[in-house]
């Protein structure tokens, strides 16, 4: 199981003051030293946390892997195809949302998604679709010719009784894997709920942010990352 640590909220703290620290680029060094597989950031249209400068510097300095979450926005796509990180995860984005609210609507936005995927592929960027664990949706994924899906675990993270949701995620992962897709998962995972998802053998990567950065405030970033790696 690979852990991608989402460091957006290091930048959220920076932006609370509008100054230049804490720097997510410095944070990434500690995350790497702790043994994470890679770093994930979300370059939002409103630049509420991560900025173009962060993505550029992370891409130039990381020793591991950079995964950037982006919407279908044209300007963001231009930035990303010029920086060329290792991977991109396509997510829906709404300016008013506090965090990503759901998986991509791959039925409604077939053509725009295909166009973005094509551009990312032409630039050698590994491409992932963030998607709900819904069999009917997963069946449609192969036509997008992406490398991977990231299953949205948000609903799971809010469930009181997780049994059905774990089953749904497992089935989605099995189906995606049978199509030759890499399977990732993330959103809302924390130190108390990540294990049952990590135990799904078809899932190869988890992207976790808020809970790790939150714990880091108390125990330090390296320890928070190490504890999550141990857990999953
Ligand atoms: N995966 C995706 C696609 C996301 O949008 C986010 C949030 O930016 C995460 C994973 C990480 O979610 P969390 O911060 O709840 O761990």
Boltz pocket constraint, residues with backbone or C-beta under 6 A from the ligand:
constraints:
  - pocket:
      binder: B
      contacts: [[A, 6], [A, 8], [A, 42], [A, 69], [A, 89], [A, 91], [A, 99], [A, 100], [A, 130], [A, 150], [A, 185], [A, 186], [A, 187], [A, 188], [A, 189], [A, 207], [A, 208], [A, 209], [A, 210], [A, 211]]
      max_distance: 6.0
